[in-house]
Amino acid sequence: MWPRVDGLRALELGSPGEMRERLNALVLAGAKRATAGLAQEYDEEGEALEFVGERLALLDSAGERVATVEVTGVTTHRFVDVPWEFALAEGEGDESLDEWRDGHRRYWRDIEGRPVTDDSPVVCLRFRLV
């Protein structure tokens, strides 16, 4: 199960440390309004997908709550079918869908140890800061 804070499921972006702090700063600045995760992780952890209207505790690298976000959309796509408008909403500065795909493939393969294929199911979560 994923961590809970004050009764809310946690949202932990990227890897702890510099990456998480950078991603959290993008959320707090309003630039990051989406994040992608592998459906495989939900299955392995026995977690249900988030749902529209659910509030999540955004956590820093120390596991402390830095903000609350509200889910505004949840869709699942094959990795190769994740739309450009979603990649833009992630707010991480990618200039093309190929750049988004390359970065996410590297992260999931090299950091998470989870290689993805074009057919890997990806959960596309949209949110707003509350």
FIGU-150169 format. One record per residue (C-alpha): residue in one letter; x, y, z. Coordinates in pm, whole numbers, plus 50000, padded with zeros to 5 digits. Layout:
! FIGU-150169
 code     X     Y     Z
    A     X     Y     Z
...
***
This chain:
! FIGU-150169
 code     X     Y     Z
    M 50000 50000 50000
    W 50109 50355 49932
    P 50167 50592 50223
    R 49879 50787 50375
    V 49906 51131 50535
    D 49616 51279 50732
    G 49390 51017 50574
    L 49493 51108 50217
    R 49688 50891 49977
    A 50034 51029 49913
    L 50166 51161 49585
    E 50544 51120 49567
    L 50681 51261 49242
    G 51000 51121 49092
    S 51283 50996 49309
    P 51359 51143 49655
    G 51616 51420 49652
    E 51684 51681 49388
    M 51437 51535 49135
    R 51143 51529 49379
    E 51218 51879 49505
    R 51234 52011 49147
    L 50904 51842 49053
    N 50732 51963 49370
    A 50851 52318 49296
    L 50688 52291 48953
    V 50360 52184 49116
    L 50376 52467 49369
    A 50446 52717 49088
    G 50144 52589 48893
    A 50353 52464 48599
    K 50308 52091 48667
    R 49947 51975 48650
    A 49995 51608 48562
    T 50209 51303 48628
    A 50245 50960 48471
    G 50282 50625 48643
    L 50303 50266 48534
    A 49985 50061 48578
    Q 50215 49774 48681
    E 50302 49963 49002
    Y 49935 49994 49101
    D 49888 49620 49044
    E 50198 49526 49244
    E 50101 49750 49536
    G 49734 49648 49531
    E 49635 50014 49488
    A 49324 50133 49308
    L 49362 50411 49056
    E 49303 50763 49180
    F 48961 50909 49100
    V 48839 51252 48995
    G 48782 51463 49305
    E 49022 51264 49523
    R 49265 51475 49721
    L 49625 51362 49755
    A 49899 51473 49993
    L 50202 51589 49794
    L 50511 51473 49985
    D 50868 51597 49987
    S 51176 51376 50008
    A 51145 51351 50387
    G 50787 51225 50361
    E 50644 51558 50480
    R 50330 51700 50324
    V 50407 52015 50124
    A 50069 52062 49955
    T 49739 51904 49865
    V 49632 51837 49509
    E 49291 51737 49374
    V 49264 51485 49092
    T 49094 51632 48785
    G 49143 51343 48543
    V 49262 50984 48524
    T 49317 50796 48198
    T 49521 50495 48099
    H 49704 50474 47768
    R 49959 50249 47607
    F 50296 50420 47651
    V 50317 50497 47278
    D 49966 50652 47285
    V 50017 50904 47568
    P 49902 51231 47408
    W 50120 51538 47366
    E 49875 51757 47559
    F 49926 51532 47860
    A 50306 51549 47826
    L 50279 51930 47815
    A 50065 51931 48131
    E 50348 51751 48311
    G 50529 52084 48285
    E 50881 51944 48283
    G 51001 52132 47975
    D 50986 51857 47714
    E 50980 52007 47366
    S 50837 51705 47186
    L 50656 51381 47254
    D 50972 51192 47158
    E 51167 51384 47423
    W 50895 51305 47681
    R 50905 50936 47586
    D 51285 50919 47600
    G 51296 51080 47945
    H 51024 50858 48088
    R 51175 50541 47939
    R 51512 50631 48096
    Y 51358 50710 48435
    W 51149 50394 48454
    R 51432 50174 48323
    D 51735 50326 48497
    I 51589 50460 48823
    E 51286 50239 48883
    G 51423 49924 48719
    R 51106 49888 48511
    P 51171 49882 48137
    V 50869 49989 47934
    T 50756 49891 47587
    D 50527 50079 47352
    D 50241 49865 47488
    S 50309 49925 47860
    P 49996 50071 48025
    V 50058 50419 48168
    V 49825 50591 48415
    C 49795 50959 48325
    L 49693 51159 48630
    R 49586 51524 48605
    F 49552 51741 48914
    R 49523 52092 49046
    L 49679 52249 49353
    V 49425 52320 49628
***
